[in-house]
Amino acid sequence: MPYRLHILPPAALALALSTSLVLAHGDVAPQPVNTEGLPELTGGWELENPFRDPDGQYWERALRIGDSAYNQNCARCHGLEVVSGGLAPDLRFLMAEEMDDEWYMERLRRGSGDRMPGFEEVMNQQAMWAIRTYIETRPDPDGIAEFMPRLRDIRDGLRDKQEAIAAGTATEADFADEIAALHVELMDIAVAVPTMSGAPKADSIARRAAVILERGGERFLRDADETLTIGLSVAR
């Protein structure tokens, strides 16, 4: 069960986090974000993340845009995969609900002190909510820990397949049924992994690898291998 960020009284929480942000951020030049593929939000500032529903039309697109935008603008201080090193707030604990959406959006738009820049002049609302979508879908590391040995085995199996194909002793078609079964297994694992924010779906390495296997393409086995390798390394 993740700790709720707003267990403190709102005034005390705002003071504590704004102080942490001021101390944590260096000279960060906000980077613009390409939000092509997301709908225009023309009815004023949303009160809650409009891309939160994983069954919605734009969730996947918002997630990918948010991933890139977070790593360009936020990871330096808040950590890769939103895992804070302790100086900046760990944004994974922001709950996926209106109260914490409001706190998040206020800080991102206006900034906080001299070292947390405001992004309202650089990013549109879609970009800000896309980053929010990425942040709130971070998986609970305790929830995925039990699956790590199996994910490592799957990764090693993908490497074996690549080596066999490269050596000419097998083709992708020879592994089609096995890859289809791995896709199903990875999606089953992904469904079992909770988020730390209470958001309905985690963007775990199992889910990412499953999406890659389903998509296929010229180097999909390598991409799935790399996705699992990076994720396993971060988890370690």
C-alpha positions in Angstrom: 0.0 0.0 0.0 1.8 3.2 -1.1 2.0 6.1 1.3 -0.4 8.9 0.4 1.4 12.2 -0.4 -1.4 14.3 1.2 -1.5 12.6 4.6 -0.1 15.9 5.9 -2.4 19.0 6.3 -2.4 20.8 3.0 -0.6 23.9 4.2 2.2 21.9 5.8 2.5 19.7 2.8 2.7 22.7 0.4 5.4 24.3 2.5 7.4 21.1 2.9 7.3 20.2 -0.8 7.9 23.7 -2.1 11.0 24.0 0.1 12.3 20.6 -1.1 11.8 21.7 -4.7 13.6 24.9 -4.2 16.6 23.0 -2.8 16.5 20.2 -5.4 16.4 22.0 -8.7 19.4 23.3 -10.5 19.4 25.6 -13.5 16.9 23.8 -15.7 16.0 25.2 -19.1 12.4 24.1 -19.8 12.1 22.2 -23.1 9.1 22.5 -25.3 7.0 19.3 -25.9 5.5 18.1 -29.2 1.9 17.0 -28.3 0.9 16.0 -31.8 -1.7 13.2 -31.5 -3.4 14.6 -28.3 -6.6 16.5 -28.5 -6.9 20.2 -27.9 -8.1 21.1 -24.4 -10.0 24.3 -25.1 -12.4 24.5 -22.1 -9.9 26.0 -19.7 -7.6 24.2 -17.3 -8.7 20.7 -16.5 -9.2 19.9 -12.8 -8.2 16.2 -13.2 -6.0 14.4 -15.7 -8.1 14.0 -18.8 -5.8 11.1 -20.0 -6.1 8.9 -16.9 -8.4 6.3 -18.3 -6.2 3.5 -19.7 -9.1 2.4 -22.0 -9.4 5.9 -23.4 -8.4 6.9 -26.9 -5.4 9.0 -25.8 -3.8 7.2 -22.8 -1.1 5.4 -24.8 -0.2 8.5 -26.7 -0.1 10.6 -23.6 2.1 8.1 -21.9 4.7 8.1 -24.6 4.7 11.9 -24.9 4.9 12.2 -21.1 7.8 9.7 -21.0 9.8 11.8 -23.4 8.8 15.1 -21.8 9.6 14.0 -18.3 13.0 12.8 -19.2 13.8 16.0 -21.0 12.5 18.3 -18.3 12.1 16.5 -14.9 14.4 13.5 -14.6 17.5 15.6 -13.8 16.0 16.5 -10.4 13.2 13.9 -9.8 15.1 10.9 -11.1 14.9 8.4 -13.9 11.6 6.5 -13.9 10.5 9.1 -11.3 12.6 7.4 -8.6 13.9 10.3 -6.6 17.3 10.3 -5.1 16.0 12.0 -2.0 16.6 15.7 -2.7 13.5 16.3 -4.8 10.0 15.0 -3.9 9.3 11.5 -5.1 6.4 12.2 -7.5 5.4 8.6 -7.6 3.5 9.1 -4.4 1.2 11.8 -5.9 -2.2 10.1 -5.8 -4.2 9.8 -9.1 -7.0 12.1 -8.0 -8.1 15.7 -8.2 -6.4 17.0 -5.0 -2.9 15.9 -6.1 -3.6 16.8 -9.7 -4.2 20.4 -8.5 -1.0 20.4 -6.5 1.0 19.0 -9.4 -0.4 21.4 -12.0 0.1 24.5 -9.8 3.8 23.6 -9.3 4.4 22.8 -12.9 2.7 25.9 -14.2 4.0 28.4 -11.7 7.2 26.9 -10.5 8.4 27.1 -6.9 11.1 29.5 -5.8 14.2 30.4 -7.7 15.3 26.8 -8.7 12.0 25.2 -9.8 11.1 26.8 -13.1 7.6 27.4 -14.2 6.6 25.7 -17.4 3.4 27.5 -18.5 5.2 29.6 -21.1 6.9 26.5 -22.6 4.4 23.7 -22.4 0.7 23.5 -23.2 -1.8 21.8 -21.0 -1.7 18.6 -23.0 2.0 18.2 -22.4 1.6 18.8 -18.6 -1.1 16.2 -18.4 0.9 13.8 -20.5 3.8 14.1 -18.0 1.3 13.5 -15.2 0.1 10.4 -17.0 3.7 9.1 -17.2 4.3 9.9 -13.5 1.2 8.3 -12.1 1.6 5.0 -14.1 5.0 4.2 -12.5 4.8 0.7 -11.1 5.1 -0.2 -7.5 8.6 -1.9 -7.2 7.3 -4.2 -4.5 4.4 -5.2 -6.7 6.7 -6.3 -9.6 9.5 -7.8 -7.5 8.0 -11.2 -7.5 8.0 -11.3 -11.3 11.6 -10.3 -11.7 13.0 -13.8 -12.0 10.5 -14.7 -14.7 11.1 -11.5 -16.5 14.8 -12.2 -16.5 14.2 -15.7 -17.9 12.0 -14.2 -20.7 14.7 -11.6 -21.5 17.3 -14.4 -21.7 15.0 -16.4 -24.0 14.6 -13.5 -26.3 18.4 -13.3 -26.6 18.6 -17.0 -27.4 16.1 -16.4 -30.2 18.0 -13.5 -31.6 21.2 -15.5 -31.6 19.5 -18.4 -33.4 18.1 -16.1 -36.1 21.4 -14.4 -36.5 23.2 -17.8 -36.9 20.7 -18.9 -39.5 19.5 -21.9 -37.5 16.0 -20.5 -37.1 13.7 -17.8 -38.4 11.2 -15.5 -36.7 8.4 -17.6 -38.1 9.8 -20.6 -36.1 9.2 -18.7 -32.9 5.8 -17.2 -33.8 3.7 -19.3 -31.4 6.2 -19.0 -28.6 6.3 -15.2 -29.0 2.5 -15.0 -29.0 2.5 -17.0 -25.8 5.1 -14.7 -24.2 3.0 -11.6 -25.2 0.0 -13.1 -23.3 2.2 -14.0 -20.3 3.7 -10.5 -20.2 0.3 -8.8 -20.3 -0.9 -11.1 -17.5 2.1 -9.9 -15.4 1.4 -6.3 -16.3 -2.2 -6.5 -15.1 -1.0 -7.8 -11.8 1.5 -5.0 -11.2 0.0 -2.0 -9.2 0.9 1.6 -9.5 2.2 3.6 -6.6 -0.4 6.4 -7.2 -3.5 4.3 -7.3 -3.8 5.0 -11.1 -5.7 2.1 -12.7 -2.8 0.8 -14.9 0.9 0.6 -14.5 3.3 1.2 -17.3 5.7 -1.6 -16.2 8.5 -3.2 -18.1 6.3 -6.2 -18.6 3.6 -4.1 -20.3 6.2 -2.3 -22.4 7.8 -5.5 -23.6 4.4 -7.0 -24.3 3.4 -4.0 -26.5 6.7 -4.4 -28.5 6.1 -8.1 -29.1 2.6 -7.4 -30.3 3.7 -4.6 -32.5 6.4 -6.6 -34.2 8.7 -4.9 -36.7 12.2 -5.2 -37.9 14.0 -5.4 -34.5 11.1 -6.1 -32.1 13.0 -9.0 -30.4 15.9 -6.7 -29.7 13.7 -3.9 -28.5 11.8 -6.1 -26.1 15.2 -7.5 -24.9 16.5 -4.0 -24.3 13.3 -2.9 -22.6 13.5 -5.7 -20.1 17.2 -5.3 -19.6 16.9 -1.6 -18.7 14.0 -2.2 -16.5 15.7 -5.1 -14.6 18.8 -2.9 -14.2 16.8 0.0 -12.7 14.9 -2.4 -10.4 18.2 -3.8 -9.1 
